[in-house]
Amino acid sequence: MKRFNLLWIGLLVIGLSACLSDQEYSQEEVQQLMQAELDRRITNFKTVRAKRCREELLEQAVTLADSILLVESRASVKDPGRPARVERPELRRPKDSLPIAPLFRRDSLIPAPDTSLRRDTIGEAGNRKSETDSLNIQH
């Protein structure tokens, strides 16, 4: 801890001795030095400000020129626009002299039940009576 305090005290002494100088300036010389520094800062500020303004002005000019060129190029191109709607063609009906009729008769689609394949019948007295079927086979 003592070393740390001694170090700070040493740095403080060295710093103070560096600030003290043997050369003394008169009040007029101090004013002249301050005015010279102020003039230097003002000219530096003006230079930086003028450079920044020039860059912004050039950026705006480029943007304006680009937009003008874009408008001119769009105006020079002939846009055909949307094509016109095509009209529907006239419906041509085929020349046919026959009247429209169904392909099948309604009763031909539902067949009648076939009773010819019945094998045998029961007689009146309950006796079985043999018959021939539609293939002429005796049962």
C-alpha positions as a Markdown table, in Angstrom:
| # | Residue | x | y | z |
|---|---|---|---|---|
| 1 | Met | 0.0 | 0.0 | 0.0 |
| 2 | Lys | 2.9 | 2.3 | 0.8 |
| 3 | Arg | 4.4 | 1.7 | -2.6 |
| 4 | Phe | 1.1 | 2.6 | -4.3 |
| 5 | Asn | 1.0 | 6.0 | -2.4 |
| 6 | Leu | 4.6 | 6.7 | -3.1 |
| 7 | Leu | 3.9 | 6.0 | -6.8 |
| 8 | Trp | 1.1 | 8.5 | -6.9 |
| 9 | Ile | 3.0 | 11.1 | -5.1 |
| 10 | Gly | 5.9 | 10.7 | -7.5 |
| 11 | Leu | 3.7 | 11.0 | -10.6 |
| 12 | Leu | 2.1 | 14.1 | -9.1 |
| 13 | Val | 5.4 | 15.8 | -8.5 |
| 14 | Ile | 6.6 | 15.0 | -12.1 |
| 15 | Gly | 3.3 | 16.3 | -13.5 |
| 16 | Leu | 3.5 | 19.6 | -11.7 |
| 17 | Ser | 7.1 | 20.1 | -12.6 |
| 18 | Ala | 6.3 | 19.6 | -16.3 |
| 19 | Cys | 3.6 | 22.2 | -16.1 |
| 20 | Leu | 6.0 | 24.8 | -14.7 |
| 21 | Ser | 8.2 | 26.4 | -17.3 |
| 22 | Asp | 10.7 | 29.1 | -17.2 |
| 23 | Gln | 9.2 | 30.9 | -20.2 |
| 24 | Glu | 6.6 | 33.5 | -19.4 |
| 25 | Tyr | 4.2 | 35.0 | -21.9 |
| 26 | Ser | 2.9 | 38.5 | -21.8 |
| 27 | Gln | -0.9 | 39.2 | -21.9 |
| 28 | Glu | -0.7 | 40.3 | -25.5 |
| 29 | Glu | 1.2 | 37.1 | -26.6 |
| 30 | Val | -1.4 | 35.0 | -24.8 |
| 31 | Gln | -4.2 | 36.8 | -26.6 |
| 32 | Gln | -2.3 | 36.4 | -30.0 |
| 33 | Leu | -1.8 | 32.7 | -29.4 |
| 34 | Met | -5.5 | 32.3 | -28.4 |
| 35 | Gln | -6.6 | 34.2 | -31.5 |
| 36 | Ala | -4.3 | 32.2 | -33.7 |
| 37 | Glu | -5.7 | 28.9 | -32.3 |
| 38 | Leu | -9.3 | 30.2 | -32.6 |
| 39 | Asp | -8.6 | 31.2 | -36.2 |
| 40 | Arg | -7.2 | 27.8 | -36.9 |
| 41 | Arg | -10.2 | 26.0 | -35.4 |
| 42 | Ile | -12.6 | 28.3 | -37.3 |
| 43 | Thr | -10.9 | 27.6 | -40.7 |
| 44 | Asn | -10.8 | 23.9 | -39.9 |
| 45 | Phe | -14.6 | 23.9 | -39.0 |
| 46 | Lys | -15.4 | 25.9 | -42.2 |
| 47 | Thr | -13.3 | 23.4 | -44.3 |
| 48 | Val | -15.0 | 20.4 | -42.8 |
| 49 | Arg | -18.4 | 21.9 | -43.0 |
| 50 | Ala | -17.9 | 23.0 | -46.7 |
| 51 | Lys | -16.7 | 19.5 | -47.5 |
| 52 | Arg | -19.7 | 17.8 | -45.8 |
| 53 | Cys | -22.1 | 20.3 | -47.6 |
| 54 | Arg | -20.5 | 19.6 | -51.0 |
| 55 | Glu | -20.8 | 15.8 | -50.4 |
| 56 | Glu | -24.5 | 16.2 | -49.5 |
| 57 | Leu | -25.1 | 18.4 | -52.5 |
| 58 | Leu | -23.5 | 16.0 | -54.8 |
| 59 | Glu | -25.6 | 13.1 | -53.4 |
| 60 | Gln | -28.8 | 15.1 | -53.9 |
| 61 | Ala | -27.7 | 16.0 | -57.5 |
| 62 | Val | -27.0 | 12.4 | -58.3 |
| 63 | Thr | -30.4 | 11.3 | -56.9 |
| 64 | Leu | -32.1 | 14.0 | -58.9 |
| 65 | Ala | -30.3 | 13.1 | -62.1 |
| 66 | Asp | -31.1 | 9.4 | -61.7 |
| 67 | Ser | -34.8 | 10.1 | -61.2 |
| 68 | Ile | -34.9 | 12.4 | -64.2 |
| 69 | Leu | -33.2 | 9.7 | -66.3 |
| 70 | Leu | -35.6 | 7.1 | -65.1 |
| 71 | Val | -38.6 | 9.2 | -65.9 |
| 72 | Glu | -37.3 | 9.9 | -69.4 |
| 73 | Ser | -36.5 | 6.3 | -70.1 |
| 74 | Arg | -39.9 | 5.2 | -68.9 |
| 75 | Ala | -41.5 | 7.8 | -71.2 |
| 76 | Ser | -39.5 | 6.7 | -74.2 |
| 77 | Val | -40.5 | 3.1 | -74.0 |
| 78 | Lys | -43.8 | 2.3 | -75.7 |
| 79 | Asp | -45.8 | 0.1 | -73.4 |
| 80 | Pro | -48.3 | -1.9 | -75.3 |
| 81 | Gly | -50.5 | -2.2 | -72.2 |
| 82 | Arg | -53.0 | -4.9 | -71.6 |
| 83 | Pro | -54.1 | -6.8 | -74.7 |
| 84 | Ala | -57.7 | -6.4 | -75.9 |
| 85 | Arg | -60.1 | -9.1 | -74.8 |
| 86 | Val | -60.8 | -11.7 | -77.5 |
| 87 | Glu | -64.4 | -12.0 | -78.5 |
| 88 | Arg | -66.1 | -15.3 | -78.2 |
| 89 | Pro | -66.5 | -17.2 | -81.5 |
| 90 | Glu | -69.9 | -17.8 | -82.8 |
| 91 | Leu | -71.2 | -21.2 | -81.9 |
| 92 | Arg | -71.8 | -23.2 | -85.1 |
| 93 | Arg | -74.4 | -26.0 | -84.7 |
| 94 | Pro | -73.9 | -29.1 | -86.9 |
| 95 | Lys | -76.4 | -29.5 | -89.7 |
| 96 | Asp | -78.4 | -32.6 | -88.7 |
| 97 | Ser | -81.9 | -33.4 | -89.9 |
| 98 | Leu | -82.6 | -36.2 | -87.5 |
| 99 | Pro | -84.5 | -35.4 | -84.3 |
| 100 | Ile | -82.8 | -36.2 | -81.0 |
| 101 | Ala | -83.9 | -39.5 | -79.6 |
| 102 | Pro | -82.6 | -41.8 | -76.8 |
| 103 | Leu | -80.1 | -44.5 | -77.7 |
| 104 | Phe | -81.9 | -47.2 | -75.7 |
| 105 | Arg | -85.6 | -47.7 | -75.0 |
| 106 | Arg | -86.4 | -47.4 | -71.3 |
| 107 | Asp | -88.0 | -50.9 | -71.2 |
| 108 | Ser | -84.9 | -52.5 | -72.8 |
| 109 | Leu | -82.7 | -51.4 | -69.9 |
| 110 | Ile | -84.6 | -53.4 | -67.2 |
| 111 | Pro | -85.0 | -57.0 | -68.4 |
| 112 | Ala | -88.1 | -59.0 | -67.5 |
| 113 | Pro | -87.6 | -61.9 | -65.1 |
| 114 | Asp | -86.9 | -65.2 | -66.9 |
| 115 | Thr | -89.3 | -67.9 | -65.8 |
| 116 | Ser | -88.2 | -70.5 | -68.3 |
| 117 | Leu | -85.3 | -71.7 | -66.1 |
| 118 | Arg | -87.6 | -72.9 | -63.3 |
| 119 | Arg | -86.8 | -76.5 | -62.6 |
| 120 | Asp | -90.0 | -78.0 | -61.2 |
| 121 | Thr | -93.4 | -77.1 | -60.0 |
| 122 | Ile | -95.6 | -78.3 | -57.3 |
| 123 | Gly | -98.8 | -80.0 | -58.5 |
| 124 | Glu | -102.2 | -79.4 | -57.2 |
| 125 | Ala | -102.2 | -82.3 | -54.9 |
| 126 | Gly | -98.7 | -81.5 | -53.6 |
| 127 | Asn | -97.1 | -84.2 | -55.7 |
| 128 | Arg | -94.0 | -83.3 | -57.4 |
| 129 | Lys | -94.3 | -83.4 | -61.0 |
| 130 | Ser | -91.3 | -83.4 | -63.2 |
| 131 | Glu | -90.9 | -81.0 | -66.1 |
| 132 | Thr | -88.4 | -80.2 | -68.6 |
| 133 | Asp | -86.4 | -77.0 | -68.1 |
| 134 | Ser | -85.6 | -74.5 | -70.9 |
| 135 | Leu | -82.7 | -76.7 | -71.9 |
| 136 | Asn | -85.0 | -79.7 | -72.4 |
| 137 | Ile | -83.5 | -81.7 | -69.6 |
| 138 | Gln | -85.8 | -84.0 | -67.8 |
| 139 | His | -85.8 | -83.9 | -64.0 |
